[in-house]
């Protein structure tokens, strides 16, 4: 995989007041708080703007309580905008109203049987990994691989069957080139011995979803081991508290599309 140009933009969608009606693997112990979620959301936007990105925030859409997790609706790579169709029926049409914001890119529609959530797609080192579990099927993987290879014919795109977390990136992301950070809850049917692997303690598993933005690495707040690993590998680290989104199984990367 060739080096991507720096990110200059981010697309986001404001959380709707009914965001607590979104999907969860298990009901949160405390109900998510909308006012606090919005404060956390504003801090996230400001942090991306501090990195020099032009951030566009689409209006909330109450039809989709998970609609602010925009990363699941598209995979962006260079001029490609691959429109994902979630394995969760309730989320399958979330991307429709985002297309207008991505009209300058080449939007690719998958075939009807393809299921995919962008949260299952990890670009790292020399390859793209596509998690196969609840939300993404092999038809989705094949469609995305074809689309990515239409941009970069020699790109390595591998399927990764996994369990233990919602999305592949909930449990595995790239902290620095060739360095992966992992939630011990993730079980993946894929060799990771080509990378340096940092496995977090179980209580910090949520912090396995780190977000590199040019020269800055975003990590979840209140996770000391993850912060230590981040600062060891990256000169500029921003820790963000996303407690209210975590209650809805959402991590750092899923709140924005960076490109
Ligand atoms: C869902 O279950 O789909 C949402 N409540 C959370 C989605 C988070 N997305 C992500 O990690 N990529």
Boltz pocket constraint, residues with backbone or C-beta under 6 A from the ligand:
constraints:
  - pocket:
      binder: B
      contacts: [[A, 22], [A, 23], [A, 24], [A, 25], [A, 66], [A, 69], [A, 71], [A, 72], [A, 88], [A, 91], [A, 118], [A, 119], [A, 120], [A, 166], [A, 167], [A, 170], [A, 248], [A, 249], [A, 250], [A, 251], [A, 253], [A, 254]]
      max_distance: 6.0
